[in-house]
Amino acid sequence: MIITGLIVGLVLGFVFQRGRFCVTGAFRDLTLTGNTRWFSALIVLIAVHSIGLFLLNSFGVITLEATPFPWLASIVGGLIFGFAMVYAGGCATGTYYRAGEGLVGSWFALIFYALFSAVMKLGPLAGFTEGIRGITLDNGSLQASTGLSPWVFAAVISAVAIWLTVHHTRKLKAPMATLPPRKTGLAHLLTEKRWNPFATAVVIGIIATIAWPLSAATGRNSGLGITTPSANLVGYLTTGDTQLIDWGVMLVIGILVGSFIAAKASGEFRVRVPDKGTIIKSIIGGVGMGVGAAIAGGCTVGNAMVSTAQFEYQGWVSMVFMIVGAGIAAKVSIKPKKSQAAAPAAESRTV
């Protein structure tokens, strides 16, 4: 049954790559430019996923378990992960699909992300991770602490998602210029046409919903996840323990292969070797993502897409601090370069 994880991963990797769905840009843009388009698409994804999960839970198809809120780990881990993903050049999913496109920098980021998630979850620092995640508050979700039905919150976020979609659709006054299509029909739609971020978000939300019961059928009562499966894959490769190979491991393998298929089909695959500085930043970013995601209990998928859809405080608090971390990293690594470039221009005007 774990083969369904591979199938879901193949489809998801294809969608991530073709839709260019990476949360790093969404979080970074909030700080640098104030652009909310991709963040709004993430809210749409959460809304769709939330409706799907609570429908499945209501009909007894899956069981959403109540968990405490690891508040300190969510803050610390989210901050570290958010900062690191800017240096890595992508969040967990962005790193996977860019690795599938042939970006060597993302290969380094992915390797060190998986390695250090294993160090933090299975290796010598597992005790630290368990300790900081053991500092919790009861009632780890909005519905648990308020006593309200989760459908109240699902209705609210759905209304926000609809408003954001309409708002951004109206802002598009003219279509973007594109090259003449070389393909027709489904081939053009899947491998050539530019995907709308909101449509992509809906598709990912549906895939994420389908993933949960498929995963639960194998004994893994969870949905989409990147960090723990990546750690388990490293654990298997280093120890040979076949018990570490589960639905989630098959999922991340499928995401990598699916993104490669999408990149080849669209003509976007090309091995690109970055400069030394970019490789070093990618490694640092990968290390930080592995550490941060392990502490926070998830990355931009496990926390910002899945936990948020269940209205768990861990997901929302982690996401807020990921945004803060990404904003700090963007200001440190991007804005100084702009100011440095502007200085010579200013000097030339005064001559």
C-alpha positions as CSV (number, residue, x, y, z in Angstrom):
1,M,0.0,0.0,0.0
2,I,2.9,2.4,0.5
3,I,3.2,2.6,-3.3
4,T,0.3,5.0,-3.1
5,G,2.7,7.4,-1.5
6,L,5.0,7.2,-4.6
7,I,2.0,7.9,-6.9
8,V,0.8,10.9,-4.8
9,G,4.4,12.2,-4.7
10,L,4.8,11.9,-8.5
11,V,1.6,13.9,-9.1
12,L,2.5,16.4,-6.4
13,G,6.0,16.9,-7.6
14,F,4.7,17.5,-11.1
15,V,2.2,20.1,-9.8
16,F,4.8,21.9,-7.6
17,Q,7.2,22.2,-10.5
18,R,4.7,23.3,-13.1
19,G,2.9,25.6,-10.7
20,R,6.2,27.0,-9.3
21,F,4.6,26.7,-5.9
22,C,7.3,27.6,-3.3
23,V,6.4,29.3,-0.1
24,T,9.8,31.0,0.3
25,G,8.9,33.7,-2.3
26,A,5.5,34.2,-0.7
27,F,7.0,34.9,2.7
28,R,9.9,36.9,1.4
29,D,7.6,39.1,-0.8
30,L,5.5,40.1,2.2
31,T,8.6,41.8,3.7
32,L,10.5,43.0,0.7
33,T,7.7,44.2,-1.6
34,G,4.5,43.9,0.2
35,N,3.2,41.6,-2.6
36,T,0.6,39.2,-1.2
37,R,-0.3,37.2,-4.3
38,W,1.5,34.0,-3.5
39,F,0.7,34.2,0.2
40,S,-2.9,34.6,-0.7
41,A,-2.6,31.4,-2.8
42,L,-1.3,29.6,0.3
43,I,-4.4,30.7,2.2
44,V,-6.5,29.3,-0.6
45,L,-4.6,26.0,-0.3
46,I,-5.2,25.9,3.5
47,A,-8.9,26.6,3.1
48,V,-9.4,23.8,0.5
49,H,-7.3,21.4,2.6
50,S,-9.2,22.3,5.8
51,I,-12.6,21.6,4.2
52,G,-11.4,18.3,2.9
53,L,-9.8,17.1,6.1
54,F,-12.8,18.0,8.3
55,L,-15.2,16.4,5.8
56,L,-13.2,13.2,5.9
57,N,-13.0,13.4,9.7
58,S,-16.8,13.9,9.9
59,F,-17.5,10.8,7.9
60,G,-15.1,8.7,9.9
61,V,-12.7,8.2,7.0
62,I,-9.8,9.6,9.0
63,T,-9.2,10.6,12.6
64,L,-7.7,14.0,13.4
65,E,-6.1,13.6,16.8
66,A,-5.8,16.4,19.3
67,T,-2.3,17.4,20.2
68,P,-0.7,19.8,22.7
69,F,1.0,23.0,21.5
70,P,4.8,23.0,21.6
71,W,5.0,26.7,21.8
72,L,8.7,27.3,22.3
73,A,9.7,24.8,19.6
74,S,7.2,26.4,17.2
75,I,8.7,29.8,17.7
76,V,12.4,28.8,17.7
77,G,12.1,26.2,14.9
78,G,9.9,28.5,12.7
79,L,12.3,31.3,13.0
80,I,15.3,29.2,12.1
81,F,13.5,27.5,9.2
82,G,12.2,30.8,7.8
83,F,15.7,32.4,7.9
84,A,17.4,29.3,6.4
85,M,15.0,28.7,3.5
86,V,15.9,32.1,2.0
87,Y,19.6,31.1,2.1
88,A,18.7,27.7,0.6
89,G,16.9,29.3,-2.2
90,G,13.6,27.5,-1.5
91,C,11.4,25.9,1.1
92,A,11.3,22.1,1.5
93,T,9.0,21.6,-1.5
94,G,10.8,24.3,-3.5
95,T,14.1,22.7,-2.8
96,Y,12.8,19.3,-3.9
97,Y,11.3,20.5,-7.2
98,R,14.3,22.7,-8.0
99,A,16.6,19.8,-7.4
100,G,14.4,17.9,-9.9
101,E,15.0,20.7,-12.4
102,G,18.7,20.3,-12.2
103,L,19.7,23.2,-9.9
104,V,22.9,21.9,-8.3
105,G,22.6,24.5,-5.5
106,S,19.3,22.9,-4.6
107,W,21.0,19.4,-4.6
108,F,23.3,20.6,-1.9
109,A,20.4,22.3,0.1
110,L,18.3,19.1,-0.2
111,I,21.2,16.8,0.9
112,F,22.0,18.9,4.0
113,Y,18.3,19.5,4.8
114,A,17.6,15.7,4.9
115,L,20.9,15.0,6.7
116,F,20.3,17.5,9.5
117,S,16.7,16.6,9.9
118,A,17.9,13.1,10.5
119,V,20.5,14.4,13.0
120,M,17.8,16.2,14.9
121,K,15.1,13.5,14.8
122,L,17.1,10.2,14.7
123,G,20.7,11.1,15.6
124,P,22.7,12.6,18.5
125,L,20.4,15.7,18.8
126,A,17.2,13.8,19.0
127,G,17.1,14.2,22.7
128,F,17.3,18.0,22.4
129,T,14.5,18.0,19.9
130,E,12.3,15.9,22.1
131,G,13.1,18.1,25.1
132,I,12.2,21.4,23.5
133,R,9.1,19.9,21.9
134,G,8.1,18.6,25.3
135,I,7.5,22.2,26.5
136,T,3.8,22.4,25.7
137,L,0.5,24.0,26.4
138,D,-2.7,22.0,26.5
139,N,-5.5,22.5,23.9
140,G,-3.3,22.7,20.9
141,S,-5.9,23.9,18.4
142,L,-8.4,26.8,18.1
143,Q,-11.4,24.4,18.4
144,A,-10.0,22.8,21.5
145,S,-9.3,26.1,23.3
146,T,-12.5,27.8,22.3
147,G,-15.0,25.0,22.2
148,L,-16.2,26.0,18.8
149,S,-16.8,23.7,15.9
150,P,-13.8,23.6,13.5
151,W,-16.3,24.4,10.8
152,V,-16.5,27.9,12.1
153,F,-12.9,28.5,11.4
154,A,-13.1,26.6,8.1
155,A,-15.9,29.0,7.1
156,V,-13.9,32.0,8.1
157,I,-10.7,31.0,6.3
158,S,-12.8,30.0,3.2
159,A,-14.4,33.4,3.1
160,V,-10.9,35.1,3.4
161,A,-9.6,32.8,0.6
162,I,-12.5,33.7,-1.7
163,W,-12.0,37.4,-1.0
164,L,-8.3,37.2,-1.7
165,T,-8.8,35.3,-4.9
166,V,-11.3,37.9,-6.2
167,H,-9.1,40.7,-5.1
168,H,-6.0,39.4,-7.0
169,T,-8.0,38.4,-10.0
170,R,-9.3,41.9,-10.4
171,K,-5.8,43.4,-10.1
172,L,-4.8,41.5,-13.2
173,K,-5.8,44.1,-15.8
174,A,-3.9,42.7,-18.7
175,P,-2.6,39.2,-19.6
176,M,1.1,38.5,-19.3
177,A,3.1,38.4,-22.6
178,T,4.0,34.8,-23.5
179,L,5.7,33.1,-26.4
180,P,3.5,31.5,-29.1
181,P,2.4,28.0,-28.0
182,R,4.3,25.0,-29.5
183,K,1.8,22.4,-28.2
184,T,-2.0,22.1,-28.2
185,G,-4.6,20.6,-26.0
186,L,-3.7,18.8,-22.7
187,A,0.0,18.8,-23.6
188,H,-0.1,22.7,-23.8
189,L,-2.0,23.0,-20.5
190,L,0.2,20.6,-18.5
191,T,3.7,21.3,-19.9
192,E,3.7,24.7,-21.5
193,K,1.0,27.1,-20.3
194,R,1.7,29.2,-17.3
195,W,-0.2,27.9,-14.3
196,N,-2.3,30.3,-12.2
197,P,-1.2,30.2,-8.6
198,F,-4.7,30.1,-7.2
199,A,-5.7,27.1,-9.4
200,T,-2.4,25.4,-8.4
201,A,-3.2,26.0,-4.7
202,V,-6.7,24.4,-5.2
203,V,-5.1,21.3,-6.9
204,I,-2.5,20.9,-4.1
205,G,-5.2,21.3,-1.5
206,I,-7.2,18.5,-3.1
207,I,-4.1,16.3,-3.4
208,A,-3.2,16.9,0.2
209,T,-6.7,15.8,1.3
210,I,-6.6,12.6,-0.8
211,A,-3.1,11.9,0.7
212,W,-4.3,11.6,4.3
213,P,-6.6,8.5,4.0
214,L,-4.1,6.8,1.6
215,S,-1.4,7.4,4.2
216,A,-3.6,6.3,7.1
217,A,-4.4,3.1,5.3
218,T,-0.8,2.1,5.7
219,G,-0.8,2.8,9.5
220,R,0.7,6.3,9.2
221,N,-2.1,8.6,10.5
222,S,-0.8,11.8,8.9
223,G,-1.0,13.6,5.6
224,L,1.6,15.4,3.6
225,G,5.0,15.7,5.3
226,I,8.5,16.3,4.1
227,T,10.9,16.6,7.0
228,T,10.3,13.3,8.9
229,P,10.2,11.3,5.6
230,S,13.5,13.0,4.5
231,A,15.0,12.1,7.9
232,N,13.8,8.5,7.6
233,L,15.2,8.2,4.1
234,V,18.6,9.2,5.4
235,G,18.2,6.8,8.3
236,Y,17.5,4.0,6.0
237,L,20.4,4.8,3.7
238,T,22.8,4.9,6.6
239,T,21.5,2.0,8.7
240,G,19.6,-0.2,6.3
241,D,16.6,-0.3,8.7
242,T,13.7,-1.1,6.4
243,Q,11.2,-0.1,9.0
244,L,12.0,3.5,8.2
245,I,10.6,3.1,4.7
246,D,7.0,4.1,4.9
247,W,4.4,6.0,3.0
248,G,6.1,9.4,3.7
249,V,9.4,8.2,2.3
250,M,7.8,7.1,-0.9
251,L,6.1,10.5,-1.1
252,V,9.3,12.5,-1.0
253,I,10.9,10.2,-3.6
254,G,7.9,10.7,-5.8
255,I,8.0,14.5,-5.4
256,L,11.6,14.5,-6.6
257,V,10.9,12.2,-9.6
258,G,7.7,14.0,-10.4
259,S,9.3,17.3,-10.5
260,F,12.0,15.9,-12.8
261,I,9.4,14.5,-15.2
262,A,7.6,17.9,-15.2
263,A,10.9,19.8,-15.9
264,K,11.8,17.4,-18.7
265,A,8.4,17.6,-20.3
266,S,8.3,21.4,-20.2
267,G,11.9,21.8,-21.4
268,E,12.9,23.4,-18.1
269,F,15.4,20.7,-17.0
270,R,19.0,21.8,-17.2
271,V,21.9,21.1,-14.9
272,R,23.0,24.5,-13.6
273,V,26.1,24.8,-11.4
274,P,26.1,27.9,-9.3
275,D,29.2,29.9,-8.0
276,K,31.0,28.9,-4.8
277,G,29.2,31.5,-2.7
278,T,25.8,30.2,-3.7
279,I,26.8,26.6,-2.9
280,I,27.9,27.7,0.5
281,K,24.7,29.6,1.1
282,S,22.7,26.6,-0.1
283,I,24.5,24.3,2.4
284,I,24.0,26.7,5.3
285,G,20.3,27.0,4.3
286,G,19.9,23.3,4.1
287,V,21.4,22.8,7.5
288,G,19.2,25.4,9.0
289,M,16.0,24.1,7.3
290,G,16.7,20.6,8.7
291,V,17.3,21.9,12.2
292,G,14.4,24.3,12.2
293,A,11.9,22.0,10.7
294,A,12.8,19.2,13.2
295,I,12.4,21.6,16.1
296,A,9.2,23.1,14.8
297,G,7.6,19.8,14.0
298,G,7.3,20.5,10.3
299,C,8.3,22.6,7.4
300,T,6.2,24.8,5.1
301,V,4.2,21.6,4.3
302,G,3.7,19.9,7.6
303,N,3.1,23.2,9.4
304,A,2.2,25.9,7.0
305,M,-0.1,23.7,4.9
306,V,-1.3,20.7,7.0
307,S,-1.2,21.8,10.6
308,T,-2.7,25.2,9.7
309,A,-5.6,23.4,7.9
310,Q,-6.4,21.6,11.2
311,F,-6.3,25.0,13.0
312,E,-3.5,23.9,15.3
313,Y,-1.5,26.6,17.0
314,Q,1.7,24.8,16.1
315,G,1.1,25.4,12.4
316,W,0.0,29.0,12.6
317,V,2.6,30.1,15.1
318,S,5.4,28.3,13.2
319,M,4.2,30.0,10.0
320,V,4.2,33.4,11.5
321,F,7.8,33.0,12.7
322,M,8.8,31.5,9.4
323,I,7.6,34.7,7.8
324,V,9.6,36.7,10.4
325,G,12.7,34.6,9.8
326,A,12.4,34.9,6.0
327,G,11.9,38.7,6.3
328,I,15.1,39.0,8.4
329,A,17.1,36.9,6.0
330,A,15.8,38.8,3.0
331,K,16.7,42.1,4.6
332,V,20.2,40.9,5.5
333,S,21.0,39.1,2.2
334,I,19.0,41.0,-0.4
335,K,18.5,44.7,0.5
336,P,22.1,45.5,1.3
337,K,23.1,44.4,-2.2
338,K,20.6,46.9,-3.6
339,S,21.9,49.7,-1.5
340,Q,25.5,48.9,-2.5
341,A,24.5,48.9,-6.1
342,A,22.8,52.2,-5.7
343,A,25.8,53.9,-4.1
344,P,28.0,54.1,-7.2
345,A,25.1,55.5,-9.2
346,A,24.6,58.2,-6.6
347,E,28.3,59.1,-6.7
348,S,28.2,59.4,-10.5
349,R,25.3,61.8,-10.4
350,T,27.3,64.1,-8.0
351,V,30.4,64.3,-10.2
